[in-house]
Amino acid sequence: MLKPQRCVKELQGSYQVYTVNDSSKVEVRNVKLGAKVGGMWLVEGGLTAQDAIVLEGLNLARPGTIVQPVMVEIPKELKNF
């Protein structure tokens, strides 16, 4: 599956994304990445298609924080393909 590059954080060679669980809490997920496709990463492991990821406010998101998620389509300008 493809996820926007800006949703992925790199920390000492490992890659993470913030997800939102059923209780609206932010969680950190380690992911395995493949190739870049336009402005997106190919995620090869660590996420399922049902996982909601944080697209905006990454600098404010912290594990355990309760958020009010809003589902959005990934903007066309982030895809770049």
Backbone as a chain_set.jsonl record, in Angstrom:
{"seq": "MLKPQRCVKELQGSYQVYTVNDSSKVEVRNVKLGAKVGGMWLVEGGLTAQDAIVLEGLNLARPGTIVQPVMVEIPKELKNF", "coords": {"N": [[0.833, -1.176, 0.0], [0.379, 2.31, -0.527], [1.58, 5.195, 1.086], [1.567, 8.65, 2.056], [4.655, 10.407, 1.793], [5.201, 12.395, 3.67], [3.963, 11.5, 5.965], [5.578, 9.702, 7.154], [8.054, 9.126, 9.528], [11.529, 9.243, 10.119], [13.789, 7.675, 12.26], [16.837, 7.22, 13.381], [17.437, 5.327, 11.331], [15.198, 3.697, 11.364], [11.735, 3.484, 10.47], [8.687, 5.179, 11.061], [5.15, 5.582, 11.561], [2.387, 7.549, 12.657], [-0.528, 6.279, 14.007], [-4.122, 6.111, 14.449], [-6.072, 4.717, 16.887], [-9.033, 2.656, 17.651], [-10.031, 3.901, 19.893], [-9.532, 6.52, 19.508], [-6.947, 7.281, 20.123], [-3.561, 8.243, 19.666], [-1.03, 6.243, 18.256], [2.247, 4.844, 17.857], [3.686, 3.321, 15.068], [5.986, 1.038, 13.861], [7.257, 0.714, 10.619], [7.913, -1.112, 7.604], [9.529, -0.117, 4.77], [9.324, 0.122, 1.196], [9.987, 0.964, -2.102], [10.043, 4.432, -3.236], [7.29, 6.079, -4.637], [6.488, 8.503, -6.615], [5.282, 11.03, -4.543], [4.951, 9.29, -2.498], [5.38, 6.5, -0.208], [6.005, 3.047, -0.572], [4.577, 0.846, 1.516], [5.619, -1.968, 3.066], [5.272, -3.495, 5.301], [3.923, -3.614, 8.675], [1.646, -2.071, 8.74], [-1.918, -2.208, 8.194], [-4.508, -2.236, 5.701], [-6.711, -1.144, 6.914], [-5.822, 0.554, 8.891], [-5.807, 3.773, 10.309], [-4.004, 6.633, 9.559], [-1.997, 9.407, 10.713], [-2.126, 12.424, 9.062], [-1.982, 15.211, 9.124], [-0.587, 17.607, 11.419], [1.598, 16.285, 12.567], [3.754, 17.116, 14.13], [2.576, 17.783, 16.497], [1.373, 15.504, 17.377], [1.414, 12.911, 19.731], [2.232, 9.781, 21.213], [-0.517, 8.208, 22.773], [-2.037, 10.489, 22.99], [-5.285, 11.804, 22.798], [-7.28, 12.272, 20.01], [-9.367, 13.995, 17.603], [-10.258, 12.429, 15.042], [-10.5, 12.963, 11.502], [-11.571, 11.613, 8.596], [-9.971, 11.714, 5.495], [-9.424, 12.036, 1.963], [-6.356, 11.267, 0.358], [-4.583, 14.041, -0.663], [-4.273, 15.016, -4.095], [-1.935, 16.388, -4.872], [-0.017, 15.364, -3.162], [0.425, 12.852, -4.055], [1.695, 12.849, -6.606], [1.905, 11.262, -8.966]], "CA": [[0.0, 0.0, 0.0], [1.122, 3.56, -0.632], [1.275, 6.216, 2.085], [2.312, 9.879, 1.767], [6.0, 10.513, 2.341], [5.219, 13.281, 4.836], [3.418, 10.787, 7.125], [6.592, 8.773, 7.646], [9.173, 9.729, 10.244], [12.713, 8.384, 10.223], [14.512, 7.835, 13.502], [18.01, 6.361, 13.431], [17.354, 4.241, 10.358], [13.908, 3.0, 11.371], [10.661, 4.333, 9.973], [7.483, 5.104, 11.873], [3.999, 6.417, 11.27], [1.428, 7.661, 13.742], [-1.852, 5.774, 13.673], [-5.172, 6.431, 15.415], [-6.787, 3.468, 17.173], [-10.491, 2.751, 17.797], [-10.325, 4.79, 21.025], [-9.065, 7.849, 19.07], [-5.625, 7.569, 20.675], [-2.427, 8.152, 18.742], [-0.049, 5.189, 18.513], [3.385, 4.822, 16.938], [3.862, 2.029, 14.414], [7.172, 0.849, 13.03], [6.873, 0.2, 9.31], [8.954, -1.5, 6.655], [9.27, 0.608, 3.528], [9.904, -0.294, -0.065], [10.377, 2.049, -3.002], [9.255, 5.653, -3.323], [6.497, 6.202, -5.862], [6.049, 9.893, -6.561], [5.401, 11.562, -3.196], [4.444, 8.255, -1.605], [6.21, 5.341, 0.108], [5.398, 1.729, -0.602], [4.693, 0.248, 2.848], [5.656, -3.42, 2.898], [4.934, -4.171, 6.549], [3.68, -2.802, 9.857], [0.317, -1.462, 8.66], [-2.945, -2.875, 7.409], [-5.309, -1.291, 4.917], [-7.72, -0.538, 7.791], [-5.205, 1.481, 9.835], [-5.908, 5.21, 10.043], [-2.728, 7.271, 9.862], [-2.033, 10.854, 10.903], [-1.635, 13.137, 7.883], [-1.722, 16.595, 9.536], [-0.276, 17.807, 12.827], [2.568, 15.297, 13.04], [4.611, 17.686, 15.172], [1.795, 17.86, 17.729], [0.914, 14.16, 17.748], [2.233, 12.162, 20.677], [1.573, 8.529, 21.587], [-1.447, 8.307, 23.891], [-2.87, 11.671, 22.849], [-6.612, 11.575, 22.221], [-7.527, 13.213, 18.914], [-10.658, 13.914, 16.926], [-9.868, 12.158, 13.654], [-11.365, 13.25, 10.368], [-11.096, 10.842, 7.453], [-9.827, 12.509, 4.274], [-8.722, 11.439, 0.829], [-5.006, 11.791, 0.221], [-4.605, 15.072, -1.702], [-3.609, 14.659, -5.356], [-0.592, 16.955, -4.949], [0.914, 14.533, -2.394], [0.683, 11.604, -4.789], [2.687, 13.158, -7.657], [2.045, 10.228, -9.984]], "C": [[0.877, 1.239, 0.0], [0.637, 4.546, 0.42], [2.106, 7.449, 1.78], [3.65, 9.922, 2.496], [6.0, 11.346, 3.615], [4.638, 12.644, 6.088], [4.452, 9.905, 7.8], [7.714, 9.55, 8.316], [10.314, 8.726, 10.289], [13.425, 8.707, 11.522], [15.607, 6.786, 13.562], [17.86, 5.118, 12.551], [16.082, 3.418, 10.41], [12.815, 4.001, 10.991], [9.398, 4.088, 10.781], [6.388, 5.972, 11.273], [3.148, 6.481, 12.528], [0.086, 7.15, 13.224], [-2.824, 6.217, 14.755], [-5.983, 5.158, 15.628], [-8.286, 3.704, 17.34], [-10.927, 3.648, 18.941], [-9.886, 6.225, 20.753], [-7.746, 8.258, 19.713], [-4.549, 7.371, 19.619], [-1.485, 7.047, 19.21], [1.079, 5.322, 17.494], [3.503, 3.416, 16.376], [5.156, 2.031, 13.634], [6.723, 0.216, 11.725], [8.112, -0.174, 8.51], [8.595, -0.864, 5.324], [9.956, -0.04, 2.349], [10.305, 0.949, -0.842], [9.488, 3.276, -2.829], [8.541, 5.653, -4.658], [5.902, 7.596, -5.846], [6.302, 10.443, -5.171], [4.947, 10.571, -2.142], [5.521, 7.209, -1.334], [5.391, 4.077, -0.068], [5.645, 1.103, 0.766], [4.562, -1.263, 2.693], [5.297, -4.175, 4.176], [4.7, -3.188, 7.675], [2.335, -2.118, 9.885], [-0.63, -2.39, 7.924], [-3.728, -1.814, 6.656], [-6.339, -0.566, 5.782], [-7.135, 0.479, 8.763], [-5.378, 2.924, 9.374], [-4.584, 5.842, 10.451], [-2.919, 8.78, 9.987], [-1.383, 11.512, 9.698], [-1.229, 14.563, 8.245], [-1.387, 16.637, 11.018], [0.707, 16.814, 13.401], [3.45, 15.835, 14.163], [3.897, 17.792, 16.513], [1.372, 16.494, 18.238], [1.922, 13.493, 18.673], [1.51, 10.87, 21.009], [0.702, 8.716, 22.84], [-2.356, 9.519, 23.844], [-4.207, 11.282, 22.24], [-6.871, 12.677, 21.202], [-8.95, 13.048, 18.403], [-10.379, 13.692, 15.444], [-10.955, 12.514, 12.651], [-10.787, 12.492, 9.187], [-11.085, 11.731, 6.213], [-9.197, 11.656, 3.191], [-7.328, 12.035, 0.786], [-5.014, 12.798, -0.93], [-3.768, 14.674, -2.912], [-2.176, 15.191, -5.419], [0.428, 16.174, -4.116], [1.293, 13.282, -3.166], [1.772, 11.792, -5.832], [2.938, 12.002, -8.62], [0.731, 9.991, -10.667]], "O": [[2.008, 1.201, 0.486], [-0.566, 4.713, 0.621], [3.232, 7.328, 1.298], [3.758, 9.527, 3.657], [6.732, 11.03, 4.553], [4.801, 13.191, 7.178], [4.221, 9.413, 8.904], [8.254, 10.503, 7.753], [10.105, 7.527, 10.47], [13.639, 9.875, 11.848], [15.335, 5.603, 13.77], [18.129, 3.999, 12.988], [15.897, 2.526, 9.583], [12.968, 5.209, 11.174], [9.078, 2.955, 11.14], [6.653, 6.953, 10.579], [3.184, 5.575, 13.361], [-0.371, 7.538, 12.149], [-2.418, 6.642, 15.837], [-6.517, 4.586, 14.678], [-8.756, 4.831, 17.186], [-12.068, 4.11, 18.965], [-9.868, 7.053, 21.663], [-7.457, 9.448, 19.836], [-4.618, 6.458, 18.795], [-1.183, 6.929, 20.398], [0.881, 5.851, 16.4], [3.43, 2.436, 17.116], [5.397, 2.93, 12.829], [5.907, -0.706, 11.721], [9.199, 0.369, 8.709], [7.49, -1.051, 4.813], [11.012, -0.659, 2.475], [10.898, 1.874, -0.287], [8.357, 3.19, -2.352], [9.111, 5.275, -5.681], [4.922, 7.849, -5.146], [7.418, 10.34, -4.663], [4.599, 10.956, -1.026], [6.454, 7.046, -2.12], [4.205, 4.051, 0.259], [6.792, 0.857, 1.138], [3.532, -1.769, 2.248], [5.043, -5.379, 4.128], [5.207, -2.067, 7.649], [1.911, -1.632, 10.933], [-0.212, -3.241, 7.139], [-3.614, -0.624, 6.951], [-6.794, 0.518, 5.416], [-7.892, 1.206, 9.405], [-5.134, 3.257, 8.214], [-4.098, 5.615, 11.559], [-3.865, 9.352, 9.446], [-0.242, 11.208, 9.349], [-0.235, 15.07, 7.726], [-1.852, 15.795, 11.786], [0.664, 16.521, 14.596], [3.849, 15.082, 15.052], [4.546, 17.882, 17.555], [1.045, 16.346, 19.415], [3.127, 13.513, 18.422], [0.282, 10.863, 21.082], [1.135, 9.305, 23.83], [-3.343, 9.58, 24.576], [-4.257, 10.517, 21.276], [-6.702, 13.861, 21.492], [-9.64, 12.083, 18.733], [-10.276, 14.65, 14.678], [-12.151, 12.384, 12.915], [-9.632, 12.706, 8.818], [-12.066, 12.414, 5.918], [-8.517, 10.67, 3.477], [-7.142, 13.198, 1.143], [-5.405, 12.457, -2.046], [-2.7, 14.077, -2.777], [-1.294, 14.523, -5.959], [1.63, 16.312, -4.346], [2.365, 12.716, -2.952], [2.683, 10.969, -5.928], [4.074, 11.79, -9.045], [0.643, 9.15, -11.562]]}, "num_chains": 1, "name": "protein.A"}
